[in-house]
Amino acid sequence: RDFAPVSAIAGVPVGLVVNPARLDVKDLAGFIAAARKSPASINVGSSGLGTMAHLAIELLQQRARITLTHVPYRGGGPALQDLLAGQLDATVQPLSTVASYVQSGRLRALAVATTQREALLPDVPTFAEAGVPDFHVSTWYGLFAPKATPAVPLDALHGAVQAALATDDVKRIWQEQGARIDLQSREAFAGFVAREVERWSAIARTTGLPME
Protein backbone atom coordinates (compact mmCIF):
# COMPACT_ATOMS: atom_id res chain seq x y z
CA ARG A 1 0.00 0.00 0.00
CA ASP A 2 2.97 2.32 0.54
CA PHE A 3 4.66 1.77 -2.82
CA ALA A 4 3.88 2.12 -6.51
CA PRO A 5 5.19 -0.61 -8.84
CA VAL A 6 7.57 0.87 -11.42
CA SER A 7 9.18 -1.97 -13.34
CA ALA A 8 9.79 -5.69 -13.24
CA ILE A 9 13.49 -6.52 -13.44
CA ALA A 10 14.10 -10.28 -13.39
CA GLY A 11 12.97 -13.60 -12.00
CA VAL A 12 15.11 -16.45 -10.69
CA PRO A 13 13.61 -19.94 -11.25
CA VAL A 14 13.71 -22.37 -8.34
CA GLY A 15 13.36 -26.11 -7.97
CA LEU A 16 12.95 -28.90 -5.43
CA VAL A 17 16.15 -30.88 -4.92
CA VAL A 18 16.95 -33.87 -2.71
CA ASN A 19 20.08 -35.59 -1.50
CA PRO A 20 19.68 -39.08 -3.03
CA ALA A 21 22.07 -40.56 -0.47
CA ARG A 22 19.58 -39.61 2.23
CA LEU A 23 16.23 -39.67 0.40
CA ASP A 24 16.44 -41.97 -2.60
CA VAL A 25 13.36 -40.98 -4.55
CA LYS A 26 13.59 -40.90 -8.33
CA ASP A 27 10.99 -38.25 -9.07
CA LEU A 28 8.36 -35.95 -7.59
CA ALA A 29 5.78 -38.74 -7.54
CA GLY A 30 8.12 -40.80 -5.37
CA PHE A 31 8.72 -37.83 -3.08
CA ILE A 32 4.98 -37.29 -2.62
CA ALA A 33 4.39 -41.00 -2.06
CA ALA A 34 7.10 -41.09 0.62
CA ALA A 35 5.63 -38.02 2.31
CA ARG A 36 2.15 -39.54 2.34
CA LYS A 37 3.43 -42.84 3.67
CA SER A 38 5.19 -41.16 6.61
CA PRO A 39 3.77 -37.66 7.25
CA ALA A 40 6.28 -35.10 8.56
CA SER A 41 9.17 -37.54 8.12
CA ILE A 42 10.77 -35.59 5.27
CA ASN A 43 12.60 -32.44 6.34
CA VAL A 44 12.88 -29.65 3.80
CA GLY A 45 15.14 -26.66 4.33
CA SER A 46 14.46 -23.10 3.27
CA SER A 47 16.36 -19.82 3.32
CA GLY A 48 14.26 -18.62 6.26
CA LEU A 49 10.78 -18.03 7.62
CA GLY A 50 8.56 -16.17 5.17
CA THR A 51 11.02 -16.41 2.28
CA MET A 52 9.95 -17.49 -1.18
CA ALA A 53 11.47 -20.92 -0.57
CA HIS A 54 9.41 -21.29 2.60
CA LEU A 55 6.24 -20.21 0.81
CA ALA A 56 6.99 -22.71 -1.96
CA ILE A 57 7.23 -25.50 0.62
CA GLU A 58 3.88 -24.48 2.11
CA LEU A 59 2.32 -24.33 -1.36
CA LEU A 60 3.64 -27.80 -2.19
CA GLN A 61 2.12 -29.21 1.00
CA GLN A 62 -1.25 -27.72 0.07
CA ARG A 63 -1.24 -28.72 -3.58
CA ALA A 64 0.10 -32.24 -3.04
CA ARG A 65 -1.82 -32.79 0.22
CA ILE A 66 1.28 -33.84 2.13
CA THR A 67 2.90 -32.92 5.44
CA LEU A 68 6.58 -32.02 5.46
CA THR A 69 8.84 -30.77 8.24
CA HIS A 70 10.06 -27.28 7.38
CA VAL A 71 13.55 -26.38 8.58
CA PRO A 72 14.27 -22.64 8.26
CA TYR A 73 17.85 -21.44 7.86
CA ARG A 74 19.47 -18.03 7.84
CA GLY A 75 19.92 -18.00 4.10
CA GLY A 76 19.90 -20.48 1.26
CA GLY A 77 23.63 -21.19 1.52
CA PRO A 78 23.51 -22.90 4.92
CA ALA A 79 20.49 -24.95 3.82
CA LEU A 80 22.35 -26.12 0.74
CA GLN A 81 25.44 -27.02 2.75
CA ASP A 82 23.40 -29.13 5.15
CA LEU A 83 21.67 -30.82 2.22
CA LEU A 84 25.03 -31.72 0.70
CA ALA A 85 26.25 -32.93 4.10
CA GLY A 86 23.26 -35.25 4.47
CA GLN A 87 21.63 -33.29 7.28
CA LEU A 88 18.54 -32.49 5.19
CA ASP A 89 16.34 -34.52 2.87
CA ALA A 90 15.45 -31.72 0.49
CA THR A 91 15.44 -27.99 -0.11
CA VAL A 92 14.04 -25.41 -2.50
CA GLN A 93 16.86 -23.55 -4.24
CA PRO A 94 17.56 -21.36 -7.29
CA LEU A 95 18.43 -23.62 -10.20
CA SER A 96 21.65 -21.73 -10.85
CA THR A 97 22.81 -22.57 -7.32
CA VAL A 98 22.26 -26.32 -7.54
CA ALA A 99 22.79 -27.08 -11.24
CA SER A 100 26.41 -28.22 -10.90
CA TYR A 101 25.54 -30.53 -7.99
CA VAL A 102 22.64 -32.02 -9.94
CA GLN A 103 24.82 -32.55 -12.99
CA SER A 104 27.48 -34.29 -10.88
CA GLY A 105 24.90 -36.56 -9.22
CA ARG A 106 25.39 -35.28 -5.68
CA LEU A 107 21.87 -33.87 -5.70
CA ARG A 108 18.74 -34.83 -7.62
CA ALA A 109 16.33 -32.22 -8.95
CA LEU A 110 12.75 -33.47 -8.87
CA ALA A 111 10.92 -30.53 -10.45
CA VAL A 112 11.30 -26.90 -11.48
CA ALA A 113 8.69 -24.35 -10.43
CA THR A 114 8.31 -22.75 -13.85
CA THR A 115 5.79 -23.00 -16.68
CA GLN A 116 8.33 -24.63 -18.98
CA ARG A 117 11.55 -26.60 -18.61
CA GLU A 118 14.73 -24.66 -18.00
CA ALA A 119 17.73 -24.80 -20.33
CA LEU A 120 20.03 -25.07 -17.31
CA LEU A 121 18.49 -28.46 -16.37
CA PRO A 122 16.52 -29.52 -19.45
CA ASP A 123 15.84 -33.07 -18.24
CA VAL A 124 14.08 -31.90 -15.08
CA PRO A 125 10.28 -31.68 -15.47
CA THR A 126 8.12 -28.82 -14.32
CA PHE A 127 5.88 -29.40 -11.32
CA ALA A 128 2.91 -29.51 -13.71
CA GLU A 129 4.58 -32.21 -15.82
CA ALA A 130 5.37 -34.12 -12.63
CA GLY A 131 1.75 -34.10 -11.46
CA VAL A 132 1.35 -30.90 -9.40
CA PRO A 133 -0.42 -28.35 -11.63
CA ASP A 134 -0.44 -24.57 -11.22
CA PHE A 135 2.81 -24.51 -9.26
CA HIS A 136 4.73 -21.46 -10.43
CA VAL A 137 7.26 -19.98 -8.03
CA SER A 138 10.25 -17.72 -8.56
CA THR A 139 12.29 -15.23 -6.63
CA TRP A 140 11.62 -12.02 -8.53
CA TYR A 141 13.07 -8.53 -8.48
CA GLY A 142 11.29 -5.26 -9.23
CA LEU A 143 11.61 -1.53 -8.76
CA PHE A 144 9.13 0.44 -6.64
CA ALA A 145 8.62 4.12 -5.82
CA PRO A 146 6.72 5.94 -3.06
CA LYS A 147 2.96 5.61 -3.54
CA ALA A 148 2.37 9.34 -4.13
CA THR A 149 4.84 9.56 -7.03
CA PRO A 150 3.07 11.10 -10.09
CA ALA A 151 2.53 9.00 -13.20
CA VAL A 152 4.86 11.00 -15.47
CA PRO A 153 8.07 10.32 -13.49
CA LEU A 154 6.94 6.72 -12.92
CA ASP A 155 6.61 6.23 -16.67
CA ALA A 156 9.99 7.86 -17.29
CA LEU A 157 11.68 5.67 -14.69
CA HIS A 158 9.99 2.57 -16.12
CA GLY A 159 11.26 3.42 -19.59
CA ALA A 160 14.81 3.95 -18.33
CA VAL A 161 14.83 0.62 -16.49
CA GLN A 162 13.44 -1.26 -19.47
CA ALA A 163 16.04 0.31 -21.75
CA ALA A 164 18.84 -0.70 -19.38
CA LEU A 165 17.53 -4.27 -19.16
CA ALA A 166 17.65 -4.53 -22.95
CA THR A 167 21.40 -3.84 -23.11
CA ASP A 168 23.79 -6.73 -23.67
CA ASP A 169 25.86 -6.06 -20.55
CA VAL A 170 22.86 -6.06 -18.23
CA LYS A 171 21.44 -9.16 -19.90
CA ARG A 172 24.75 -10.95 -19.39
CA ILE A 173 24.96 -10.00 -15.70
CA TRP A 174 21.49 -11.35 -14.96
CA GLN A 175 21.99 -14.48 -17.06
CA GLU A 176 25.16 -15.25 -15.09
CA GLN A 177 22.96 -15.27 -11.98
CA GLY A 178 20.57 -17.73 -13.61
CA ALA A 179 17.86 -15.08 -13.90
CA ARG A 180 15.40 -14.21 -16.64
CA ILE A 181 15.02 -10.53 -17.47
CA ASP A 182 11.37 -9.52 -17.38
CA LEU A 183 10.32 -6.86 -19.90
CA GLN A 184 6.73 -5.73 -19.41
CA SER A 185 4.64 -2.60 -19.10
CA ARG A 186 4.25 -0.77 -15.80
CA GLU A 187 0.57 -1.71 -15.75
CA ALA A 188 1.35 -5.38 -16.33
CA PHE A 189 3.89 -5.34 -13.50
CA ALA A 190 1.36 -3.72 -11.16
CA GLY A 191 -1.11 -6.49 -11.98
CA PHE A 192 1.53 -9.14 -11.36
CA VAL A 193 2.42 -7.64 -7.98
CA ALA A 194 -1.24 -7.53 -6.94
CA ARG A 195 -1.69 -11.19 -7.85
CA GLU A 196 1.49 -12.20 -6.03
CA VAL A 197 0.45 -10.34 -2.88
CA GLU A 198 -2.97 -12.00 -2.90
CA ARG A 199 -1.60 -15.46 -3.67
CA TRP A 200 1.05 -15.50 -0.98
CA SER A 201 -1.11 -13.69 1.57
CA ALA A 202 -3.64 -16.50 1.17
CA ILE A 203 -0.92 -19.08 1.80
CA ALA A 204 0.26 -17.13 4.84
CA ARG A 205 -3.27 -16.92 6.24
CA THR A 206 -3.99 -20.62 5.85
CA THR A 207 -0.66 -21.64 7.37
CA GLY A 208 -0.58 -19.09 10.17
CA LEU A 209 2.51 -17.27 8.92
CA PRO A 210 2.85 -13.67 10.15
CA MET A 211 2.24 -11.08 7.43
CA GLU A 212 4.29 -7.88 7.51
ABEGO torsion letter per residue (X at the ends): XABBBABBABBBBBBBBBBAAABBBABAAAAAAAAAABBGABBBBBAEBGBAAAAAAAAAAAAAGBBBBBBBBBEAAAAAAAAAAGABABBBBBAAAAAAAAAAGABBBABBABABBBAABAABBBAAAAGBBGBBBBBBBBBBBBAABBAAAAAAAAAAAAAAAABAAAAAAAAAAGBBBBBBBAAAAAAAAAAAAAAAAAAAAAAGBBBX
